[in-house]
Every structure is written in C-alpha cells, then in structure tokens.
C-alpha cells in the first residue's frame, strides 16, 4: 500500500485541517485539475478502446463495465447514460458492480474482495468472444475487478483496464491498459477525488467516441436519443428542426411519422418517405452524414 502513488502524501495535505475554507477549496480544485492532465498521454489508448467497443456494438455485441467502490460508481454513471443518450440497448452495456444494487445504498468494502461474486456477475452479463469490458480499479489490484478481467479474457473478451497505479496487476493483464497517473490525493488514499474524477472523464471521452463511431452523434447532436420524457421529446424535435432546416411543426410531424426516431425523422423532414429513410440509413450503417450531403 505504501508504494502506491494514490496512497502517498500530497504536497498540500499537511495542515489541511487548519486552513481557511476558501484556501482548502482552491487546493482541492487545483488538485482535481492537475489530476486531469494524466489523460493527455493516454488518449491513444482511449481511442483504441473506443474503436474496439464500437466494432463490438456494431456487430450486436456488448461493451461491459466492471468495478468496485468509487471506481465502480464512475463506471456505473457512464454505463447508465448510454441507452438514453445514444440509444444503445441496455443489454448491450451490462454493468458488473461489486455487491450489486444493495451496495449502491450502503457501500460494502468486503464485496470487492470476493471472486465468487465476480464470477457470478460476469456469467449474468453474457459477455463473450468479441465483446469488450471496461474494468476500473484505482489501485489496479481490486480482487473483484481482477477476477472479472481474467475471466473475461478467458472467454475471448477484450479487456480495457483503467488504473491509477503504474505496473499494477490490472494494467499488466489488460489488452488495452490505460494508466491514469493522477498521483497522491489531497485526502490521502481517497481515490473518489482526483482518481475518480479522471476515471469519469476518461469514460466520457471513450463513450462519446463510441457514439460517434456508431453514427449516433452528428454535429454534436445526439441523433439516436431515446425521447422518453417531455424534455427529450422537445430536444428530439429541435434536433430535427436544426439538421433538416425545417419549422418546429414540420419537425414534430416528421417525428410522428418515424415513431419518434430522430435519424429517419430528419430524412423524412427533408422529403423522404419513412420507407426511403429506413432504407437509406440501413445502407450507410445508420450514419446520417452521407444523406445530409445529398438529400
């Protein structure tokens, strides 16, 4: 433990308790910003992971997430957003969190040391050959996460390992290792801080690339959004209005013809029939760009 950078002392830790509150806040923010700089050296690995995940999802496969404690919470936050933001089916993005739903209400430390739980969770996930799993562990040595990574590899799954400690077991094991070298925490060992923030941003970056690769992002719009509440229905209509250059009324009419699906609604608003829109999108693997140039 003493050799882990995440457990060592931060320059601003000594005397932290005695400082003015505004000084403490400034030092916390400075430490968080500094931790994010660790992302620049590993953007190539994040891109490679996104490419592998995009290929798996395009084939109808899965991109799973795995983690325990704070790292698991960062993974869960990204995982839960993908169906709504990008219209990816929930069964394609399974989450393996140590302790399951019960641990979300009361964090339990012991579950991260139980390999039997990990094996049961990966069985439930349905991950198999050609799929991808994103494994997160700040220390790079959490038994739950390591068990999932090892078992996933044995099943032919591509393992992407995110850890905040160099040469840790998870990074040595992973097919695509991503070292987030965030260093010491201002609260020693509290990896929910700089390490956790950086893990979440890394996942934000990766999942946006996946969304783009699948054709679910166009000009920064989430064109495969699942519009299942008033806010998102309004957002979907604005997307159609902007990308098809039509009135709000025409955008909503097109959405009614497409059953609420944004991509075909854009082509319908530009003059295609629902059948023509579906056929055109199928031909370009559900990417809009070729059709917005020609229609």
N, C-alpha and C positions, 0 to 999 in steps of 0.2 A: 504493500500500500504506500509506503513512504517514498517509493521510487516513481510513483505515478505523478505526472505533472498536475493532474487535476486535484491531487491531494496535497500538493506543496503550498507554500505560503505566497500569497500575493503581496506585492510591494506596498499596497495600501491597507493591508489587514491590521497591522499593529496599531492599536489605539483607535480603531474604527468606532468602538462603542462610545468614545468620549468626544467625538467631533460633532459640530453643528449639523443639524439635519440636512440643510441645503448642501453642505460640503459632501456628506455621505451620498446624497442623491447624484451629485455631479460625478463622484468617483464611480458609483455603480454604472451610470450611463457611459462613462469613458471606458470602463472595463468591458461592457457589452459591445460597444463599437469596435474596440480592439479585437475582441474575440471573432467578430465577423470577418476580419481581414484574412482569417485562415481559409476562407472559401476560395480566394483567388487561385492559389496554387493547385486546387483540385477540381477546377471547373471541367477539365478534360475528362476526368473520371466520372463526374456527374453527367456529362453529356453522353459518355459511353453507356452508363447505366440507363439513361433515358432512351437511348436507341434500342437497347436490349428489351426494355419494358414495352416500348412501342411495338416492336415486332411481335412480342408475345401477345399483347392485347389485340393487335390487328388479326392475328390468327384465331382469335377466340379464346386465347389462354388467359392466364392470370398474372397480376402483379401483387404479391402479398406483402404485408408489413409485419414485423415482429419486434417486440421489445418488452422491457420490464421497467417499472418505476417511471421516473421522469422521461427517460428515452422512449418508453412505450407510449406515454402520453403525447409526445411530439409526433410519433408515428401515427397514433390514432387520430390526432387532429387533422393531419393531411389526408389520411385514408377516408374519413367520413365525408370530406368535402367533395371527393371526386365524382360520385354519382350525380350530385346536384349541379356542380359547376360544369362538368364535361359530358354528362350523360352516360358515363361508364356504368355498366351493370354492377350492382353491389357484389354479386357473386364472383365478379372478376377481380375484385380488390379485397380479398379476405384479410382480416386483422387477427393477429395472434398476440394477445396481451397477457402477461403472466398474472394468473388469478382470475381472469375473465371479468365479467361485468361487476361482480361483487367487489373486486379490488378497486373499481373506479369510485365506489362510495367510501371505501376505507382502505387506504393503501396498505398492503401487507408485504413486509420485507421478505418473509420466508419463501413465498411462492417463486421468487426469482432464482432460488437455488434448487428447484425441483425439476429434474429432467423428465420425469414421468408426465408432468403437466404439459411440457413442451411437446412430447411425442403425441399425446392425445390431441393437442391443438393443431399440429401440422396434419394429422390424419383428417381432422374435421375441415381443414382448409381446402383439401382437394388439390393441393399443389402437385404438379407432376412434370415430367420431362418437357423442356422447352419453356417453362414458366420462369418467372423472376421473383425473388423475395428480397425485400429491403430490410436488413437486420441492423438495429440500432442498439448500441451499448456504449455509454460514455467511457467506461473503463476498458471496454473491449474484451472483458472476461466474464460477463454475466452468464452463469450456467444455463439458464433458461434459453437465452438468445443463442448461445453457442450450440446447444443441443439442436435447436431448430436449424441453424446454419449447416451443421454436419449432416443431419438427416435430409435436409433439402438437397444438398449436393449428391447424396447417395441416390436420390430419386431423379437426378438429372436436371434439377432446378439451378438456374444461375443465381448465385448468392452475391448480393451487393452489401458490403459491410461498412457501416458508418461508426467510427470510434474516435475518441478524443485523446487516445494514448498511443503513441508510436510503437510499432512492433508488438502490439497486443495480439492475443490469440485470434480474435475475430478478423483483424486485418491480415494476419498470416493465412487464415483459412479462406477468405473471400476470393471469389473470382474477380470481382471488381472492388478493391479496397479503397475507401475514402477516408483519409486521415484528416480530421478537423482539429488541428493543433491549437486549441484555444487556450492552453496553459492553465495556470492556477486561477482559482475562483476567489473573488474578494471575500466571500464566506467560504472558508477552506472546505473543499470537498462537496460543496453544494452545486452539483452539476445541472440543476434545474436553471441555472443562471447563464453564464456565457456559453457553456457547452450545449445546454438545451436550446437556447435561442439560435445558435448556429446550426444545430441539427434541423430545427424547423425551417430555417431559411434555405438550407440545402434541399430539403424536401419540396419546398415551394418551387425552387428553381427546376428541380427534376420533373415534378408533375406538370408544370407549365410546358416544358419541352415535350412531354408525352402528349399533352393536349394538342399542341401544335402538330406533332407528328401524326396524330390520328385525324387531323383535319377539323378539330373541334374548336380551334381559335382562328379567327380571321380579322385582321386589322385591330387586334386587341379585343375583339368582341367574343364572348363565349357563345358560339353559334350552335352548340349542342346542349344548351342549358335545358334542364328539366323544369318547366314552368309550372310548379305545383302550388303556388300561393300568389296572392294579389301582386306583391312586389315583383315577383319573377315573371308573371304574365305581362305586366307593364314593361319590364325590361326586354322581354322577347319581342314585343311589338315595336319598341324603339329600335332594336337591332334590325328588324326587317325594314322599318322605315328608313333608317340610315343607309343600309347596304343596298337596298333596292331603289333608293331615291323616290319614295312614294309618300303619299299622305298617311297620317295615322289611321284613317279609316280604311284605306287600301291595305295597310299592313295587317290590321286586325282581320280583315276579310280573308286575306291570304292565309293567315294562321288558322282560321276556321276551316279552310279547305285542306290544310295539311295535318289537321288533328293536333295542332299546337307545336309541331316540329318546326324549328326555326329554319334549318337549311332548305328544305323544299319550299317553305313559305317564301323565302327570298326569291327563288326562281319563279314561283307562281306569281308573285307580285310583279315580276318583270315580264310576264306574258306566257309562261309555260303552263301546261295543264298539270294536275297532280301526277298523272302517269308519266308525262315527259320529265318532270322534275325528278321523280324517283329513279327513272332510267338513267338520266344524265348523271346523277350523283353516284349511282352504282358503278358507272363506267369510270369514274375518277376516284374510286375508293372513298367516297363521301367527302372529298375536298371541294370547296367552293370556288377557289381561285380561278380555275380554267373557265368556269361558266360565267363568272362576273366579268371576264375579259371579252367573252364572245356573245353574251346574250344582251 
